[in-house]
Structures are given as C-alpha cells and as structure tokens.
Amino acid sequence: MIAIKKNNHIVAGLLAVLSIASASLCGYLLFRYTRFSHSHSLQAKNEAIEQTRNAAKDLVNYVDILKPIATSIAEQLSNTDFTQAQIDELLRKSKPKEITGVGVAFLPYAFDKNSKLFGRSMVEKDGTVTLVKLEDLYDYTDPKYTWFTEPLKKGAGFVQPYYSQELNTAMAQYGAPIHRTDVNGKKVVIGVAFANQSLLHLQHIIEALFLGNTGYWFILTETGSFLAYPQLKYKSKTIFDIANDLRNPELGEAGKKIMKGESVVFEYENELTGADSWLISSPIGSTPWSVVGVFDQEEFYQDTNVFRHALMLPSLVFLISVIFLLWCIAVVCEKHTILWAILSAVMSVAIFIQIVWVWYAIYNYPYKRDEPNVYRIESKVKLFEYLKNNFPAQATQLDPQYEAMSMQERLLKVVPYKQLVPTGIYINNLQFAEASEIKFSAYFWQRFTRGLHDTLPAGFVFIQTNDATIEQETAIKDRSDNLITYDVFAKLNQFLTYTLYPFDMKSVRIKYWSKTSNENFYFIPDLDSYQLINPRSLPGVDPDVFVPGWTIIGSYFGYQKMPYTTNFGSYKVGDFGVYEELDLSSEAQSFFEIVLRRNLYDALVSDLIPIAVIAVLLFLVLLISGPGIDKYLTAIASIFFATIFAQIRFRSKIPQAQIVYLESLYFILYLIMLVLLIACFLVQNNVKIPYITADNNMVLKMLYWPLLLGSFAIVSFIYLW
C-alpha cells in the first residue's frame, strides 16, 4: 500500500510538472503571438506615418508652390507698371502645369482710371489653358468674395476655400497684395495677385499619387473643413461634424490638434468603412493645412493564415495543460463521485473555452486562399504596375508622348490608351439562387475615346453563363459622348464551397470578356468613376444590396491568368510542323469580385440550439437509465429520429453535397447514441467491464460531456486550422 501511494505521488509530481510546463508554453505562445501582432501593428503604423509624411512632402509641390508664384507676381506688379498685354503674358509664363491657375484682380479704377474693374485669371479648363476676364463674370469686390477681400485686409496668405465661378468648382488659393507708392511716398494696396488649385485637382492628385489599398486621404484646413475628401456627403462638413456623427469627442480633440499644425496619430472607427483605423496627419509645408491619412488596420494583416495559426496553437497547449492538471488531482485525491463530477465539469468547461478560442481565431483571421494567378486592383498605382508588368507587348506600341511620361504623370493626366477600355460596374442586386448559381443585376458602362477606340467593338460577354441579358442603353453612332451603358441581368455558374460553415466566406467573381477573340485590347477598371477604391468601402456595389444571411465585406476589380491547356487553334503550320503557337494562359482576364461573410450569430444560434437540446436529452437519458431496457431504447430511438430531422433541416441550408464543419456534431451525436446502446446492452446482460459498466455506467456518465466536447474540439482544430 505504501509503495502504491509512493508511486501515485511520483506520477502526480510528473503530471504537475507537465501541467506547469504546458501552461508555461501556452503563456509563451500567447506572449509570442501578442508580440508578433504588436510588432506587426507597430511596423504597419510606422509605415502609415511615413506614407503620410511623404504625402505631405509631395503635396508641397502642388500646394505650397502657390505661395512663391503669387508672391512673385505681386512683387513684379508692385515694382513695375504693366500694360494689359504684358499682364496677360506674365500670367501665362507664371502658370506651371502643376497648378490650376494664376491671376490678378485690381481695386476699382486702380489699374485703369477709365475702367472700374480689371481682373485676369489664367486657368486650365477642359484640358486647355484659358485667359478669363473676371470683371465680365462678376463684381469680385463684393465682400462675399473672400478670396479678394481677405488679402486686402489681412495681407498675404492662404484664404478660405471658395467656389470659383470661372471654373465652377471649389478652390484652394494663396493671395498676395499688390502695392503702389502714392504721391506722398506711402505704399498702398491696389489689388491682389493669386495662385490656386481646384479641389478636384487636389483630390485627383491624392488619389493618383498616394492612395493605396490600406485607406484614403483628405486635406484638412486650419478651420477643420476639408479641401479634398473622397466622399461627397462629407465635403461640405468639418471634422467636428464627423466626430458628432460618430459620437466620438476624442476625434474632435484630434481635429483641434491637426488644425494647430500638429502631427497626430489617432485610433478610431472610421466613418466610411466602419473599420478600426488609424487617423494620421502631417502638416503640408508652410501652409495652414494638413494631409490626413485614414488607414484600415486589418488591411495590414495580409497573411491572415499566419496570425490564425499563431493564435490557435496556444489554445491546444492550454487544453493539454488542463488535462495534465486534472489528471494530477485525480491521482492524488481519493476516488469520490463528487470529485469525479467536479473534474468532469472543469474538463468540459476547459474544452468549451478551447473551442470558443478557435472560433475567435477563425473569425478574426479568416481562411485566405492562395491564388498566385489572381491580382487585385485596389488603387490606380496597382493598376498601372499590373499593366506595366503583365502587358509588356504594349511597351513598344505606346505613343511617344505617353511612353515618356513617368508613372505619376500618367496617373495624373489620365491619358487614354488605344488598347485599354475603361469599364465600370455597379451591382444593384445579388442573391444565391442554387448550389452553384448566383443571380445579379447590375449597371455596366464602357468609356471609348474618340479617335483611339473607333475600331474596337463595344460590349462584353460573361464566360460563366449562357443565361444573361445585356441591354445597351446608349446607341453607338459616332461615340461622341464616349460612354456606352448597359443594364445587365445574369445568372452565373460558380462552384462555391461550404466546408467551413458557419465560418465560411464567399467570393462571387464576375468574369467579363470582350465579344471578340482578338486580344489586341483589354478591359481596365474605370477607377475614376468611384469616389473611394478601398475594398471595404464596397466600390461598385449599391449600399442597399441585401443578401439574406450574409454581410458584404469587400469588393474589388482584378485580373486572373487562366491555366489553359490549349491554344484554341491559334498556330501556324510550316514545312517543319507547327510554329507560332499562341499561349493564351499568359493573357490576363478581367473580373469583378464581391466578398461576403456569413452572419455568424444567426447561424450559430439557429443551428446550435437544436444540437444542444439533443445533447442534453441524451445526457438526461443516460442519467436516469435503469433496468427497464424498453423505455431506455424508446428514449434513444426518439432522440435518434429527432436528430435525423434536425440534420435534414440543417442540410437544407447547405446547397452543396458537402460534409461541413458544424455538421460533424450530428455524427458525434450518432456515435454517442451507439455507445449508449452498447453500454445498455452490456448492463442488461450482466457483462462486467471494469470502470465502464460499474455503478450503472457511472464512468460513462462522468465522461459524457468531455467526450462530446472533446470530439468536437478535435474536429474544430482540423477543419479551422
């Protein structure tokens, strides 16, 4: 007896050491995950800060440049008398291509005693530089035109953004007073010289040069208003209006710091996508404005599989640690029914925690497919890079003017190219019809440039269906409007997997090709038609689109290279056989993709409640089981048929004939029913199996919940890893 107790203490000590070691390993893995996640987040934040600073430096070339230009014009006009023709020439020479316009405006009779007003503006309008006579448009000396009155009263500086009547758009402007010396030798103000940027131009600059797939940008003035903003509904508001809409006073405080010219890093739930984001600001040179970047934090977690594995592994070690601990307690303590019941309950709770842990990991870091032949277009920069790297045949065919441009110049000027046809999509209805069918209705458009695309055929086809209606709205005549629109109703065939239900995500991919097999031109996404290209802002999807049971979490354009195993007859035959085969697998096919996530809460509640009720009923039957085998078998049979009906109901929600993750619980319940029947048979026939049939299946009753939950935990780890 003493030897047995001694051995028990040795085993218990070993189990305790293993439990402590496992707990330590779990803590280390959690620490490593936290440190890895934190370092990744910190690196991403530093990259975002650096991007914002670079954006501010680059914007200086388009905003801060206004100051020296306006100051130079004012100084020249203050020191020398200019004729009208000389002023026109001065303005023409002073306007660089980077800004919208320059101009001068004089006080009444200050330039010419015979003319009340004299104002000139050299602006870029409709792609050409035009001289505008301001006095012919309106009386700019009216106090409501602050672009003129502010420099007269306050001196040189940036004025509040205003609406330009000559360009019909909002403007950002720097004004400098023009002085003259009167007969008494005193300097007096006689007018204003100015240089400006249209807010549309600023917005385009931001989108073209700085906007990536991680967020969006805007420019904030010293009063909290926006100079450039990606969505119309906020352009007339201030950052304080957004703070009030979000009920986030901390955002308002951050806005006050930005207005003072401070660099700010602030975490909040952004107003456009609803995602956890960083708001990062940096002042723009000597201007009173700041560029502000909003970066989606989740976009920095590119490889979600790595983070999910790093978070799931500690859950397994945690469960092992609990098993060793409970085993140690069972060895040391005397064998009492109450103790076994407590250990069973603790074990069940630990397994349940591990399952929820795994669920948390898969929900926050969903499974990401590796598709090396798929390229997402999430910004103009990415589009340009893809065209450059994957359509090399164009390099030798580019027009000399276009070929000499840098990437930034091409993006800024949006020079159309004869082989690229901008195509846009706007989905207004989407639904899952059957197992592998998706119905949708949409609005498509194609932009053709006259003189470049005259020989290209209009229209497109879907390769995933023969059931599509494409109705052209605008007739093709001379394409003077450059725009052809279509109403589309289609039913697409696409294989969808439901293996991870209810943690599955669906990517509905709409592939559209040209009507001809001639591959001398390509479709490119018309990114300029969308206010925001960030996938979370759902470009190309109507906000009112509702898919029952699903949430749309992203949309984007892309290209996919198809691994064709045929050349489709595109080859030549000579004296020595076949030559000049066409490899179509190198040609990228355009598509538009919508990513949906299943509503987890609804699925878990509706599907887990029947399973939980069945599991509890089985446990109650096991607890009250007695010598009456008939009643016992009747109860098991009733629960068995109830489980079958519940599974049939569950299967009706899964279109594909696939064994999905949550369905494994039903098979575990069937297995438990079989075990209970075998145990009942053994008891009724007085078959004695140590630790199993003793005390009316007491051990089986103690192990019921740990076995049920443990089996599901193993399945969860295998499916969701």
Secondary structure by P-SEA (a helix, b strand, c coil): caaaaaaaaaaaaaaaaaaaaaaaaaaaaaaaaaaaaaaaaaaaaaaaaaaaaaaaaaacccccaaaaaaaaaaaaaacccccaaaaaaaaaaaccccccccccccccccccccccbbbbbbcccccbbbbbbcccccccccccccccccccccccccccbbbbccccccccbbbbbbbbbccccbbbbccccbbbbbaaaaaaaaaaccccccccccccccccccccccccccccccaaaaaaaaccaaaaaaaaaaaabbbbbbbccccccccbbbbbbbbcccccbbbbbbbccccccccaaaaaaaaaaaaaaaaaaaaaaaaaaaacccccaaaaaaaaaaaaaaaaaaaaaaaaaaaacccccccccccccccaaaaaaaaaacccccccccccccccccaaaaaaaccccccbbbbbbbbcccccccccbbbbbbbbbbbbccccccccccbbbbccccbbbbbbcccccccccccccbbbbbbbbbbbbccccccbbbbbbbbbbccccccccccccccccccccccccccccccccccccccccccccbbbbbbcccccccccccccccccccccccbbbbbbbbbbbcaaaaaaaacaaaaaaaaaaaaaaaaaccccaaaaaaaaaaaaaaaaaaaaaaaaacccccccccaaaaaaaaaaaaaaaaaaaaaaacccccccccccaaaaaaaaaaaaaaaaaaaaaaacc
